């Protein structure tokens, strides 16, 4: 029904060093940059398969908001549960590698290409408008279902009884 693309970069800046690696400076500091890299590594390590990265990112963001200011420690705790397609060893290798750095640079390129003015910058069917931004920010599911022309069990359930739970896998 929908393909979700997440580019964990935000309003960051990057600078290429003499060694060819990138240094990132984030609007909200070093922990934001670390969190961006965790999400970038997860997305790439599962080959952009949203059925493998969305559960992690939703839980990861929630855990960071509720109980932790340690992006790497939070990722380690989640991944060590064994509930995700990526192990902590794979994630840590990415976080400390040139590959992870290159992947974050790619997120910067994609984010900058969107010519965004703020984050999150929501596009629907390749378009960004104030209406799309406001409606999808209020309810991503309702916004998506309103645009979807097919049938979908999740949209049908939502139309019958709006819900807070995410049924993005259906």
Buried (B, 14 or more C-beta within 10 A) or exposed (E): BBEEEBBBBBBBEBEEEEEEEBEBEBEEEEBBBBBBBBBBBBBBBBEEEBEBBBBBBEBBEEBBEEEBEBBBEBBBBBBEEEEBBBEBEBBBBBBEEEEBBBBBBEBBEEBEEEEBEEBEBBBBEEEBEEEBBEBBEEBBBBBBBEBEEEEBEBBEBBEEEEEEEEEBEE
